[in-house]
Amino acid sequence: MRRLSVFLILSIFILSFSSVYNIKIGETSFGTSVLIKVDPQTYRSISTIDYGVVYTVDATTVYDGLWFKNYVASFTVDGSFTGVLKAENDGNEINFVYETRYGSKTSYKLSGGKFVILDNNFILAHIERLLEYPIPYFKLVVPQLIFNPSKTEFATGQASLKKNGEIFEIKFQDESIKIRYENGKIISLEYPGFVKVELKE
């Protein structure tokens, strides 16, 4: 009984600091993203996308100001674990490791720790942190692109953040994300290809 009480209290505490978003193409919903502030330096995002199979990314990022220190993202397909991506940033070098469910590992090192992390799986925690510590120009890293041989060269680069009223725009490579941000909270995002992410009422 005591364990149940503790679990319920923790669940209520976590839910009180979380936001749930719908992921849509046009007006068709195909997933959700949950943003949880675990503590002032730790954010967790859980994205669930249904492409006919259910693809889930559960990511936790620990920050030091704008720059991330640790990042862990686990991936499942239809509830089956497929792999985990980890990154550690000591301020001088970032070490990335991707491990499959079979135990094989691939690693990658990136020099310089002053990178803004921005995963490409609706990990809203990364955008939220950037808007809390806004800077106009920055180096960006997209962790999952690192381990895709055809896209590794696009995993890092210069990006910009601009503000027009309540709308922020992140530009990276030839793409942009438009974000409505009000009262310290992401309200909606617009990605290329008519993809929208909207806060549930």
Secondary structure, DSSP 8 states (H G I E B T S, - for coil): -HHHHHHHHHHHHHHHTEEEEEEEETTEEEEEEEEEEEETTEEEEEEEEESSSEEEEEEEEEEETTEEEEEEEEEEETTEEEEEEEEEE-SSEEEEEEEETTS-EEEEEEE-S-EEE--SS--HHHHHHHHHS--SEEEEE-HHHHTSTTTGGGSEEEEEEEEETTEEEEEETTEEEEEEEETTEEEEEEETTTEEEEE--
